[in-house]
């Protein structure tokens, strides 16, 4: 998902956050007015992320 320009001032946006699963951009920030976009959720990636469980190690 690509964000070309800011809705407030028209300046190019930078990637502010990427998806933890597929590494695609999901949140952007304006270089000029520092406007942040809403997070663009990938439904398939979100399901994978929610079902991920880190291994549990026994403490000795």
C-alpha positions in Angstrom: 0.0 0.0 0.0 1.6 3.2 -1.1 0.9 6.7 0.1 2.1 9.3 -2.4 1.3 12.6 -0.8 -0.1 14.2 2.4 -3.8 14.9 2.4 -3.2 18.2 4.4 -0.3 19.8 2.6 0.5 17.7 -0.5 4.1 16.9 0.4 5.5 13.4 0.0 5.0 11.0 2.9 7.6 8.8 4.6 7.0 5.3 5.9 6.6 5.4 9.7 5.7 1.8 10.4 5.8 -1.5 8.6 3.8 -4.7 9.0 5.5 -7.1 11.4 4.6 -10.1 9.1 5.1 -9.0 5.5 7.2 -5.8 6.1 4.9 -3.7 3.8 4.3 -0.1 4.9 1.2 0.3 7.0 1.6 3.8 8.5 3.0 7.0 7.0 4.2 10.4 8.2 4.3 13.7 6.3 7.8 15.3 6.0 6.5 18.8 6.3 3.5 19.0 8.6 4.2 15.7 10.5 0.7 14.4 9.8 0.4 10.7 10.6 -2.0 8.4 8.6 -4.1 5.8 10.2 -2.7 2.3 10.3 -3.6 0.3 7.2 -4.3 -3.2 8.5 -3.6 -6.3 6.4 -6.3 -8.8 7.6 -4.3 -11.9 6.6 -1.1 -10.6 8.3 -3.1 -9.6 11.4 -4.4 -13.1 11.8 -0.9 -14.6 11.4 0.4 -12.1 14.0 -2.4 -12.8 16.5 -1.8 -16.6 16.3 2.0 -16.3 16.7 3.2 -17.5 20.1 6.7 -17.1 21.2 8.4 -20.3 22.6 8.2 -20.7 26.3 11.3 -21.7 28.1 11.4 -23.2 31.5 13.4 -21.2 34.0 16.0 -23.3 35.8 
